[in-house]
Amino acid sequence: MNSTITAPPSPTTRSRFPEPEDLSLFAQVLAAADVGKEHSTTLPAGVYTDPTFQKFEEDEVFKKEWISLAHISQIPNPGDFVRVDLCGEPLLVVRGKDMEIRVLSRVCRHRGMDLMPSGFDHPDSGNQRIILCPYHLWSYDLGGKLVGAPEMQQAACFDRTEVGLHSFRSEIWEGFVFVNLSGDAPPLSEKYGKFKTFVDRWDMADGELVWAEHWDCEFNWKILLENFMEAYHHMGAHAKTLEPFLPARGCWSEPYDENFSAMHLPLKESMKKEILDAGIAKNAFTNFKDMELNDCLEWAVYLGVPNFLLFSAPDRVFWYRLLPTGPETCSLLTTMIVSKEAKNAPGYEETLKAEIQAGIDFHLEDMEVCAATQRGMRSVGYSQGRLSHLEEPIWHFQKYLASRIRQSGVMVR
């Protein structure tokens, strides 16, 4: 990173609202993150449009942190795979014959071709016995070992055992497959130790991913992340879908933690009273087995930094795979996970169809407002605004971004 930035004044001398023109883009992020939450503001537009800032995020966030790629229920059998592109790295999440899950490079060791390029109509998921390069028909087993290389007998000292697909460091946490491209991030058990206490009763590792929808989005990945993490927009964008049962007023956030953020979304009072009076909650799906009555009184949204997004109810969890594809574009996979018991309930297929449609409906609302927000970032009329207490998780994420700036080694002056 060759950029130099101007350091914000110290906390004891800084004015409450530094003038943006006096600060570089990076320093403005530091300044926004350093104010108290009661004085929190939005970030400058360049954070959502500037190629230099996006390059910083690729290098210092997505290539150095743990990034979720798949849920284990997507690849239950040997040969099952999920194809993902992460910041220019073509990846393959695959279950081997030994039942181990690996994250392999899709780059052939012969001439560097992507083994499953999108232009060849490869599916995003499927099952196969070998990994075959369509260019020269080199083939690899499910562990990445080279097993076939036609017409290489005249290549002196060619040793197949020395030519295998690169394997990236990966871990499984709560049923999700994560990759760390740099290979040196702290273990997930350390990073998400406290976070686990909030979500482990869902036993997501035993759940089933029953719906997935891919969206190519015309907005910066942080636009979606910020939208996801606040309930303030329920009263506007989701006035007919979420606000009637998860009203924005009354939602609240857990205190700041450097590794995760959580916002509680209580049900409207009449629904909570009905559940408490009846002593039981009648949800669309069968609840996860460790849910208690009080767990049925609210939903919640979680962010495991940098981009692990969960939206939970007693009977389901929505997981988002959110990846940047450019300064003003991103790739989004929205999914829904339910308990295995839910699939055995009477009328499950009809319920699933209805709930998928409901999910699509409120996601379409999010797509519309996020795209419109991105357009606003290009306008000369945009300036940094104030945040509501219902947007506190946005301030949490600003503090995370600031920590990555400080840890990046960029010279600050």
Secondary structure per residue as TSV (DSSP state, phi and psi in degrees):
chain	resnum	aa	ss	phi	psi
A	1	M	-	360.0	117.6
A	2	N	-	-98.6	-6.6
A	3	S	-	-68.4	144.0
A	4	T	-	-112.4	141.8
A	5	I	B	-129.2	157.5
A	6	T	-	-88.4	127.9
A	7	A	-	-70.1	141.0
A	8	P	-	-69.9	155.9
A	9	P	-	-58.7	159.1
A	10	S	-	-65.4	157.7
A	11	P	T	-56.9	-25.4
A	12	T	T	-81.5	-19.9
A	13	T	T	-117.3	-12.5
A	14	R	-	-68.1	138.5
A	15	S	-	-69.0	157.8
A	16	R	S	-62.9	-37.0
A	17	F	S	-126.8	87.9
A	18	P	-	-61.4	145.8
A	19	E	-	-74.0	123.9
A	20	P	G	-55.5	-36.6
A	21	E	G	-68.2	-15.4
A	22	D	G	-89.2	-4.8
A	23	L	S	-127.8	147.1
A	24	S	-	-71.1	169.6
A	25	L	H	-58.8	-45.2
A	26	F	H	-66.3	-41.1
A	27	A	H	-67.4	-30.2
A	28	Q	H	-64.8	-36.3
A	29	V	H	-64.1	-45.1
A	30	L	H	-59.9	-42.7
A	31	A	H	-64.9	-43.1
A	32	A	H	-63.9	-39.1
A	33	A	H	-71.5	-25.4
A	34	D	H	-85.7	-14.2
A	35	V	S	-76.3	159.1
A	36	G	-	-67.6	158.7
A	37	K	G	-62.6	-27.2
A	38	E	G	-68.2	-19.4
A	39	H	G	-111.8	15.6
A	40	S	-	-67.2	149.5
A	41	T	B	-132.1	169.1
A	42	T	-	-73.7	173.1
A	43	L	-	-95.2	163.3
A	44	P	-	-65.7	154.7
A	45	A	G	-60.2	-33.8
A	46	G	G	-60.3	-24.6
A	47	V	G	-61.9	-23.2
A	48	Y	G	-107.2	-0.9
A	49	T	T	-133.8	-20.1
A	50	D	-	-83.3	123.8
A	51	P	H	-61.1	-33.6
A	52	T	H	-65.2	-41.5
A	53	F	H	-67.8	-37.8
A	54	Q	H	-63.9	-40.0
A	55	K	H	-62.0	-39.7
A	56	F	H	-58.7	-46.1
A	57	E	H	-63.9	-40.9
A	58	E	I	-59.6	-47.8
A	59	D	I	-74.0	-39.9
A	60	E	I	-102.2	-13.7
A	61	V	I	-113.5	-66.6
A	62	F	I	-73.8	-24.9
A	63	K	T	-93.7	-8.7
A	64	K	T	-115.3	-17.3
A	65	E	S	-100.8	172.0
A	66	W	-	-79.3	127.5
A	67	I	E	-122.6	127.2
A	68	S	E	-77.4	136.4
A	69	L	E	-118.4	-32.9
A	70	A	E	-160.3	165.3
A	71	H	E	-106.6	143.3
A	72	I	G	-61.9	-24.2
A	73	S	G	-70.6	-12.5
A	74	Q	G	-76.6	-20.5
A	75	I	-	-133.6	64.9
A	76	P	-	-77.3	-22.3
A	77	N	S	-116.9	154.5
A	78	P	T	-55.3	133.4
A	79	G	T	93.2	-13.9
A	80	D	E	-67.7	140.5
A	81	F	E	-143.8	158.2
A	82	V	E	-128.8	130.0
A	83	R	E	-99.7	125.6
A	84	V	E	-138.6	143.8
A	85	D	E	-112.0	126.9
A	86	L	E	-127.6	105.3
A	87	C	T	50.4	48.3
A	88	G	T	86.1	-5.8
A	89	E	E	-94.5	116.4
A	90	P	E	-78.7	117.0
A	91	L	E	-117.9	155.4
A	92	L	E	-134.6	116.9
A	93	V	E	-92.7	116.6
A	94	V	E	-138.6	143.3
A	95	R	E	-98.6	123.9
A	96	G	-	-81.6	175.5
A	97	K	T	-63.3	-24.5
A	98	D	T	-83.2	5.4
A	99	M	S	72.3	3.7
A	100	E	-	-77.2	144.4
A	101	I	E	-100.0	129.6
A	102	R	E	-128.0	155.9
A	103	V	E	-112.9	109.7
A	104	L	E	-108.8	152.9
A	105	S	E	-71.2	143.6
A	106	R	-	-92.2	11.7
A	107	V	B	-91.0	118.4
A	108	C	-	-64.1	140.2
A	109	R	T	-80.1	2.4
A	110	H	T	-87.6	-70.1
A	111	R	T	-122.7	9.6
A	112	G	-	84.7	13.6
A	113	M	-	-72.8	143.8
A	114	D	B	-62.9	123.1
A	115	L	S	-68.8	-22.8
A	116	M	S	-136.0	65.7
A	117	P	-	-69.6	145.7
A	118	S	G	-63.1	-30.8
A	119	G	G	-66.9	-13.7
A	120	F	G	-97.3	14.5
A	121	D	T	60.2	36.0
A	122	H	-	-73.9	138.4
A	123	P	-	-72.2	158.7
A	124	D	S	-74.6	-16.1
A	125	S	E	-154.4	162.0
A	126	G	E	167.6	-156.7
A	127	N	E	-143.1	137.6
A	128	Q	-	-153.4	152.8
A	129	R	S	-82.4	-32.7
A	130	I	S	-135.6	166.3
A	131	I	E	-106.5	110.8
A	132	L	E	-110.9	128.2
A	133	C	-	-80.0	125.5
A	134	P	T	-75.7	-7.0
A	135	Y	T	-80.4	-60.1
A	136	H	T	-126.0	14.2
A	137	L	-	64.1	27.7
A	138	W	-	-67.6	144.9
A	139	S	E	-132.9	148.8
A	140	Y	E	-131.1	148.9
A	141	D	-	-80.5	179.6
A	142	L	T	-71.2	-9.1
A	143	G	T	-97.0	-1.4
A	144	G	S	96.6	0.2
A	145	K	B	-76.3	136.0
A	146	L	E	-70.1	125.4
A	147	V	E	-119.4	-13.2
A	148	G	E	-150.7	131.9
A	149	A	-	-146.6	86.7
A	150	P	T	-57.6	141.8
A	151	E	T	56.8	39.1
A	152	M	-	-108.0	11.0
A	153	Q	T	-68.1	-19.7
A	154	Q	T	-95.1	0.1
A	155	A	S	-80.8	112.3
A	156	A	T	-61.2	135.9
A	157	C	T	59.7	25.0
A	158	F	-	-74.8	120.3
A	159	D	-	-121.1	110.5
A	160	R	G	-60.7	-29.2
A	161	T	G	-68.7	-16.7
A	162	E	G	-95.9	0.1
A	163	V	-	-123.5	91.8
A	164	G	B	-128.9	165.8
A	165	L	-	-68.4	142.4
A	166	H	-	-64.5	135.4
A	167	S	E	-109.4	127.2
A	168	F	E	-91.4	152.2
A	169	R	E	-64.4	130.2
A	170	S	E	-140.9	157.4
A	171	E	E	-142.8	155.9
A	172	I	E	-109.8	125.1
A	173	W	E	-130.0	120.6
A	174	E	T	52.4	33.1
A	175	G	T	91.1	-0.2
A	176	F	E	-108.3	139.9
A	177	V	E	-90.9	121.2
A	178	F	E	-112.8	150.6
A	179	V	E	-124.5	146.5
A	180	N	E	-125.0	103.4
A	181	L	S	-63.8	-35.8
A	182	S	S	-75.3	-25.7
A	183	G	S	82.3	5.8
A	184	D	-	-128.5	17.0
A	185	A	S	-73.6	151.2
A	186	P	-	-59.2	152.8
A	187	P	-	-56.5	148.3
A	188	L	H	-62.6	-31.9
A	189	S	H	-61.6	-28.8
A	190	E	H	-82.2	-46.3
A	191	K	H	-65.9	-43.8
A	192	Y	T	-107.1	23.8
A	193	G	H	-56.9	-50.3
A	194	K	H	-71.9	-38.0
A	195	F	H	-56.3	-39.3
A	196	K	H	-57.7	-34.5
A	197	T	H	-65.1	-21.0
A	198	F	H	-85.2	-27.6
A	199	V	H	-119.7	-8.4
A	200	D	G	-69.4	-20.7
A	201	R	G	-70.9	-11.6
A	202	W	G	-77.1	-17.8
A	203	D	-	47.2	55.6
A	204	M	G	-64.0	-23.9
A	205	A	G	-64.6	-23.8
A	206	D	G	-97.7	1.2
A	207	G	-	-84.2	175.5
A	208	E	E	-124.2	128.7
A	209	L	E	-79.1	115.6
A	210	V	E	-113.3	-5.4
A	211	W	E	-152.5	137.7
A	212	A	E	-145.6	134.3
A	213	E	E	-134.0	127.0
A	214	H	E	-98.2	138.8
A	215	W	E	-129.8	125.7
A	216	D	E	-91.5	114.0
A	217	C	E	-108.4	139.1
A	218	E	S	-95.7	53.2
A	219	F	S	-158.2	157.4
A	220	N	-	-62.2	145.6
A	221	W	H	-59.3	-30.8
A	222	K	H	-73.1	-25.4
A	223	I	H	-59.2	-46.4
A	224	L	H	-68.2	-43.4
A	225	L	H	-59.4	-46.3
A	226	E	H	-65.1	-40.2
A	227	N	H	-61.3	-43.4
A	228	F	H	-60.9	-38.9
A	229	M	H	-87.1	-0.5
A	230	E	-	-125.0	145.0
A	231	A	S	-96.5	-4.4
A	232	Y	G	-55.1	-37.7
A	233	H	G	-77.1	-4.0
A	234	H	G	-58.0	-40.9
A	235	M	G	-70.8	-16.5
A	236	G	T	-110.3	-72.5
A	237	A	T	-62.6	-35.3
A	238	H	T	-112.1	35.0
A	239	A	T	-59.1	-28.6
A	240	K	T	-106.4	-6.8
A	241	T	T	-114.1	-57.8
A	242	L	T	-100.3	-38.5
A	243	E	T	-56.4	-36.9
A	244	P	T	-61.3	-24.6
A	245	F	T	-124.5	-14.7
A	246	L	S	-125.4	70.3
A	247	P	-	-63.0	140.2
A	248	A	S	-58.6	-44.9
A	249	R	T	-64.9	126.9
A	250	G	T	106.2	-15.0
A	251	C	-	-71.3	149.2
A	252	W	E	-150.5	157.0
A	253	S	E	-109.3	148.0
A	254	E	-	-68.7	153.9
A	255	P	-	-57.9	157.4
A	256	Y	-	-57.6	134.6
A	257	D	-	-134.2	140.3
A	258	E	S	-68.8	-15.7
A	259	N	S	-109.0	-17.2
A	260	F	E	-158.8	163.0
A	261	S	E	-134.4	146.1
A	262	A	E	-140.4	135.0
A	263	M	E	-124.5	129.1
A	264	H	E	-88.7	134.6
A	265	L	E	-119.6	86.5
A	266	P	E	-65.4	144.8
A	267	L	-	-64.5	159.3
A	268	K	-	-62.5	153.7
A	269	E	H	-58.1	-40.4
A	270	S	H	-64.3	-34.7
A	271	M	H	-71.6	-40.2
A	272	K	H	-63.1	-42.1
A	273	K	H	-63.5	-40.8
A	274	E	H	-62.0	-41.3
A	275	I	H	-66.8	-45.7
A	276	L	H	-66.6	-39.2
A	277	D	H	-65.6	-38.8
A	278	A	H	-81.3	-22.2
A	279	G	T	75.1	13.9
A	280	I	S	-158.5	148.5
A	281	A	-	-110.0	131.8
A	282	K	-	-101.7	92.9
A	283	N	-	-93.9	167.7
A	284	A	S	-62.6	-43.1
A	285	F	S	-108.5	167.0
A	286	T	-	-64.6	131.8
A	287	N	-	-62.8	154.6
A	288	F	-	-60.9	145.0
A	289	K	T	-63.0	-26.2
A	290	D	T	-93.7	9.6
A	291	M	-	-72.8	136.6
A	292	E	-	-107.7	172.0
A	293	L	G	-57.6	-43.1
A	294	N	G	-64.2	-27.1
A	295	D	G	-67.5	-18.9
A	296	C	G	-88.0	3.5
A	297	L	G	-94.4	-2.2
A	298	E	E	-155.7	161.0
A	299	W	E	-107.6	178.1
A	300	A	E	-155.9	154.7
A	301	V	E	-120.7	141.0
A	302	Y	E	-131.6	145.0
A	303	L	E	-126.6	116.5
A	304	G	E	-92.8	112.8
A	305	V	T	-61.9	140.7
A	306	P	T	-94.1	-23.5
A	307	N	T	-149.5	22.9
A	308	F	E	-88.2	105.6
A	309	L	E	-111.1	127.3
A	310	L	E	-129.1	138.5
A	311	F	E	-125.6	110.1
A	312	S	E	-114.8	144.6
A	313	A	E	-131.3	168.0
A	314	P	T	-59.9	-24.5
A	315	D	T	-113.5	4.3
A	316	R	E	-165.0	162.0
A	317	V	E	-135.7	127.0
A	318	F	E	-91.6	127.9
A	319	W	E	-115.6	134.4
A	320	Y	E	-110.9	127.9
A	321	R	E	-100.4	108.0
A	322	L	E	-116.5	116.2
A	323	L	E	-131.8	137.9
A	324	P	E	-73.3	144.7
A	325	T	E	-125.0	-5.8
A	326	G	E	178.9	174.7
A	327	P	T	-57.8	-31.0
A	328	E	T	-128.6	24.8
A	329	T	E	-141.9	157.7
A	330	C	E	-154.8	164.6
A	331	S	E	-110.3	130.2
A	332	L	E	-128.1	128.2
A	333	L	E	-113.9	116.0
A	334	T	E	-100.2	133.5
A	335	T	E	-135.2	164.9
A	336	M	E	-134.3	133.1
A	337	I	E	-118.7	132.6
A	338	V	E	-125.6	168.0
A	339	S	-	-72.1	155.9
A	340	K	G	-62.8	-33.0
A	341	E	G	-63.6	-31.4
A	342	A	G	-61.3	-33.3
A	343	K	G	-71.4	-16.4
A	344	N	G	-95.4	-2.2
A	345	A	S	-75.6	148.5
A	346	P	T	-58.9	138.8
A	347	G	T	73.6	16.3
A	348	Y	H	-57.7	-46.0
A	349	E	H	-62.2	-40.7
A	350	E	H	-67.6	-40.3
A	351	T	H	-63.4	-44.4
A	352	L	H	-60.0	-45.0
A	353	K	H	-59.3	-43.4
A	354	A	H	-67.3	-40.7
A	355	E	H	-73.1	-32.1
A	356	I	H	-63.1	-44.2
A	357	Q	H	-62.9	-40.5
A	358	A	H	-62.5	-40.4
A	359	G	H	-63.6	-43.4
A	360	I	H	-61.5	-40.3
A	361	D	H	-60.4	-47.8
A	362	F	H	-78.5	-24.4
A	363	H	H	-70.0	-35.9
A	364	L	H	-61.7	-36.5
A	365	E	H	-62.4	-41.7
A	366	D	H	-65.4	-41.4
A	367	M	H	-58.5	-41.1
A	368	E	H	-65.6	-47.1
A	369	V	H	-73.0	-32.8
A	370	C	H	-68.0	-42.0
A	371	A	H	-63.5	-39.5
A	372	A	H	-68.7	-35.4
A	373	T	H	-65.5	-40.7
A	374	Q	H	-61.4	-39.3
A	375	R	H	-60.4	-38.1
A	376	G	H	-64.5	-29.4
A	377	M	H	-67.2	-18.5
A	378	R	T	-92.5	-2.0
A	379	S	S	-90.7	144.0
A	380	V	T	-68.8	-14.1
A	381	G	T	-81.0	-7.2
A	382	Y	-	-79.4	139.0
A	383	S	-	-146.2	159.5
A	384	Q	-	-63.5	134.3
A	385	G	-	-112.6	173.9
A	386	R	B	-87.0	151.2
A	387	L	-	-101.4	143.8
A	388	S	-	-80.0	160.6
A	389	H	G	-62.1	-21.9
A	390	L	G	-77.4	-2.2
A	391	E	G	-114.2	19.9
A	392	E	H	-53.7	-38.6
A	393	P	H	-60.0	-24.3
A	394	I	H	-64.5	-41.4
A	395	W	H	-63.9	-39.0
A	396	H	H	-57.1	-45.5
A	397	F	H	-68.2	-34.4
A	398	Q	H	-59.5	-38.7
A	399	K	H	-66.3	-35.5
A	400	Y	H	-65.1	-48.2
A	401	L	H	-57.5	-41.3
A	402	A	H	-62.5	-38.0
A	403	S	H	-64.8	-36.2
A	404	R	H	-69.8	-35.7
A	405	I	H	-61.9	-45.9
A	406	R	H	-68.9	-33.4
A	407	Q	H	-81.9	-10.5
A	408	S	T	-74.4	-17.5
A	409	G	T	86.4	6.4
A	410	V	-	-64.2	134.5
A	411	M	-	-69.4	127.3
A	412	V	B	-113.9	123.4
A	413	R	-	-141.2	360.0
